[in-house]
Amino acid sequence: MRDFSHDHRHLSINTATLRRQLGTEVPLDRIVDQCAAHGIRAISPWRDQVAAVGLDRLAAQLKAHGIGLSGYCRGGFFPAADAAGLRAALDDNRRAIDEAKTLGAPCVVLVVGALPGALVGTPAYKDIGRARGEVHDGIAATLEYARQVDMPLAIEPLHPMQAADRACINTLEQALDVCDALDPGHSGLLGVALDVYHVWWDPKLQQQIARAGRARLLAFHVCDWLTPTRDLLNDRGMMGDGVIEIPKIRGWVEAAGFDGFSEVEIFSTADWWQRSGEETLAACIAAHRSAV
């Protein structure tokens, strides 16, 4: 297993970690400058943040700083109430792929979606089997375009607590079943984004990581699960502050062939989003060296 204790060259920052500082929304260009000042070599930006500063402007800024990407957040949300909604989702995923190409991202992370409308409390239907079928078909159609432009897609399984509203793929095994069905040749264009926050509890995790192998492991996200957790979406912990055995999971991931960045992704309304970017980045660097 790689030794992270002496430097942070394998650390990436998901920009959600820094999108709020001292309780205030912070523009992406400022976040990039902060990362550069701390010697961060890679980020994973969110599409709304990119749109706010401008795609071409961000691409130029990243090039000037010598910062690459560990992923691009995000595509997905394929299920819809009707045919028009399904087509709109496919169009939006094409745009996400095009943006990722402009930025030189290694993959587009897919949060696949679930019951349409559930996020706002009005699901259009309750048939999760239908939602999973629409996810399968949506990924299949999106993969056709991804192959044309050579952009890998990374399915991110989300914790079952989010099965109704954000992602009806909830285990690594489910995600890999989709990969094997749609990409049986292991082309490298369809794989998974493994976020320890969502999968740490899975009794099949080690087995399924080995099954994924190098070709399917496209991204690795780290944070920690706090006890008690005050908010299941926005109360993630800094690595080492919770109960996830992060080094053990990283060992499994690296044994399977992954040698990319460890991407810190922390949503933290009551804690880290109340601190300065400098304090949060310093903590990320220290925790990456000691707890990842």
C-alpha positions, 0 to 999 in steps of 0.5 A: 500500500502506498505511503501517504505519511510524508506528502499529499501528492495523491490527495484530491479535493472534491470542491463540495468540501470547500464550497461553503466557508465561514457559512458563505458560498465560495466561488470555484475560482477562489477554491482553485486558487486556495488548492493551488496555494496548498500544493493540491494537484487535483480537484473534482468540481461540481457542474453548477460551480463550473457553470457559475465561473465559466467552463473555458475560464476554469479550464484556463485557470486549472492549466495555469496552476497545473491542477488536474481532475480526479473526476467530474461531478456529476451526471446521472439522474436518469429516471423520469416521469415521462418520455420527455424527461428521459430524453432531457436526462440523456441530453444533460448527460451528454453535456456533462460528458462534453464539459468533462472533456473540455476540463480533461477529467478522467471520468464523469461520476454518475449519481444515477437517480431514483424515484423522480420527484422524490427529492422535492417530496412528490415522487411521480411513481413508487416503483423502484424496479422501474427506476432501476430499469430506467437507470440501466437504459440511461447508462446504456444510451449515455455509454454509447456517446461516452465511447464516441468521445472516449470519456469513462463513466463511473457509477457511484453507489449511494448508501441505502438511505438515499435509495428513494431520492438520489440513487437506486444503485446502493451497493458496489455489487449492484453497480458492478452488475450494471457494468458487466451487463453493459460493458462485458469486455471491461473496456475501461469506459464504464466503472465505479466511483467508490465513496467510503461514506456510502459503502463502508458498511457492506459485508461484501465490500472486500469481495466486490472491490476485488471483483471490480479490479483496476479496470472498474475502479475509476475514483476513490472518495474519502471522508468519515461516518460520525456517531452520532450523525446529525444529518445523513446528507450534510454531516460527514466527518474528516477522515479519522474523526468517525468509525470507517476503517479507511486505511483498510478499505484503501488497502483493498482498493490498491490491492485491486490495482487502483493507483489514483487520487484519494478524493476528499468529499465532505458535506458538513453544514454544521462543522467544516462549512463553518470554517475557513478554506485554509483551515479545512485544507490544512485538516484535509492534508493532515488527515490524508497523511494520518488517517487515509 
